[in-house]
Amino acid sequence: MKKALLAFVMFLVVAPLANAAQPEIWMKKGWDFAINGYDSVAYFTESMPVEGDDRFVTEYKDVNWRFSSAENLALFEANPEKYSPQYGGHCAYGLGKNGVLVHGDPEVYKVVDGKLYLNLNRRLQKKWLRDEAFYIEHADKVWPRALTEEIDVDW
């Protein structure tokens, strides 16, 4: 009983801080590169996730990005907004459904209308795909407020 009460109290204390002052580009602990070193341009040019190469690296929004070729690096540097994942690589479903920031998996993705979206996992991506337009519309409404404040969604 004491453990359950302590867990509940911790949830009440920590949950409101979940979205407070989050970095714009999501970086999992231990990652050296945005989207775990995957080449964000390859989603568009090769229609699949491709791991980047340490020879082709640039910095954007205070984060290092890795690419599989000099060509992809040049494309990114010419237009990083076009090739960066939406919502800084956070899960498009979590943001669109609940207004919360949850990391996206670089291998669970979809390009929609020329924009790259990541999801936490395949199970949640299936839910997102059922009404991706709804989730994108709502995620767009709360991003980037979600980086600095707790979002209370009412949709």
C-alpha positions in Angstrom: 0.0 0.0 0.0 2.8 2.4 0.9 4.6 1.7 -2.4 1.4 2.3 -4.4 0.8 5.6 -2.5 4.4 6.7 -3.1 4.1 5.8 -6.8 0.9 7.9 -7.0 2.5 10.9 -5.3 5.5 10.7 -7.6 3.2 10.6 -10.6 1.5 13.8 -9.4 4.8 15.5 -8.9 6.6 14.3 -12.1 3.7 14.2 -14.6 3.2 18.0 -14.8 6.9 18.4 -15.5 6.8 15.9 -18.4 6.7 18.5 -21.1 8.5 21.3 -19.3 11.4 22.8 -21.2 12.0 19.9 -23.6 14.6 20.3 -26.3 13.1 20.9 -29.8 15.0 18.0 -31.3 14.4 14.8 -29.3 17.6 13.0 -28.3 17.4 9.7 -26.5 20.0 9.3 -23.8 23.1 7.8 -25.3 22.4 9.1 -28.8 25.1 11.2 -30.5 23.0 12.2 -33.4 19.4 13.3 -34.2 17.0 10.4 -35.0 19.7 8.0 -33.7 22.1 8.7 -36.6 19.6 7.9 -39.4 19.8 9.9 -42.6 16.7 12.1 -42.6 17.0 12.8 -46.3 17.0 9.1 -47.2 13.4 8.8 -46.1 12.6 11.0 -49.1 15.2 9.9 -51.6 15.2 6.1 -50.9 11.8 5.8 -49.2 13.3 4.0 -46.2 15.4 4.6 -43.1 19.1 4.4 -43.9 21.8 4.8 -41.2 24.1 7.7 -41.7 27.9 7.7 -42.0 30.3 9.5 -39.6 31.9 11.1 -42.7 28.8 13.2 -43.5 27.8 15.2 -40.4 26.3 18.6 -39.8 24.9 20.5 -36.9 21.4 21.9 -36.9 19.4 23.3 -34.0 22.3 22.4 -31.6 22.2 18.7 -32.6 24.4 16.7 -34.8 22.8 15.0 -37.9 24.4 12.2 -39.8 23.9 11.3 -43.5 24.7 8.4 -45.8 26.2 10.5 -48.6 27.6 13.9 -49.4 24.6 14.5 -51.6 22.1 13.9 -48.8 24.2 16.1 -46.5 24.1 18.9 -49.1 20.3 18.5 -49.6 19.8 18.8 -45.8 22.1 21.8 -45.4 20.2 23.5 -48.3 16.8 23.0 -46.7 16.9 21.4 -43.2 13.3 22.2 -42.4 12.2 20.1 -45.4 14.1 17.0 -44.2 13.8 17.2 -40.4 11.2 15.0 -38.9 8.1 16.9 -37.7 7.8 17.8 -34.1 11.5 17.4 -33.6 11.3 13.6 -34.0 8.7 13.2 -31.2 5.9 10.7 -31.8 3.2 12.2 -34.1 0.5 10.1 -32.5 1.3 11.1 -28.9 1.4 14.7 -29.7 -1.7 14.6 -31.9 -3.7 12.4 -29.5 -2.8 13.7 -26.1 -0.6 16.7 -26.6 2.4 15.0 -25.0 6.0 14.6 -26.1 7.0 11.0 -26.5 10.0 9.9 -28.5 9.7 8.7 -32.1 11.4 5.6 -33.4 13.4 6.4 -36.6 12.3 3.0 -38.0 8.6 3.7 -37.5 7.8 6.5 -39.9 5.7 7.8 -42.8 6.2 10.7 -45.2 2.9 12.6 -45.6 2.6 15.5 -48.0 6.4 15.9 -48.1 6.8 15.8 -44.3 8.5 13.1 -42.2 6.5 11.8 -39.2 7.9 9.4 -36.6 5.9 7.2 -34.2 6.8 5.6 -30.9 6.2 2.0 -32.2 4.3 0.1 -34.8 1.3 -0.5 -32.6 0.7 3.2 -32.0 1.5 3.9 -35.7 -1.4 1.7 -36.7 -3.7 3.9 -34.6 -2.2 7.0 -36.1 -2.6 5.7 -39.6 -6.4 5.2 -39.0 -6.8 9.0 -39.0 -3.4 10.6 -39.6 -5.0 13.8 -40.9 -6.7 14.3 -37.5 -3.6 13.6 -35.5 -1.4 15.8 -37.7 -3.9 18.7 -37.5 -4.0 18.5 -33.7 -0.3 17.9 -33.3 0.3 21.0 -35.4 -1.9 23.0 -33.1 0.1 22.2 -29.9 3.6 22.2 -31.4 5.8 24.0 -30.2 3.8 24.9 -27.1 4.3 21.3 -26.0 8.0 22.1 -25.5 7.4 24.5 -22.7 4.0 23.8 -21.1 1.7 21.0 -20.2 -1.0 20.7 -22.9 -4.6 20.1 -22.0 -6.3 18.8 -25.1 -10.1 18.9 -25.5 -10.6 17.1 -28.8 
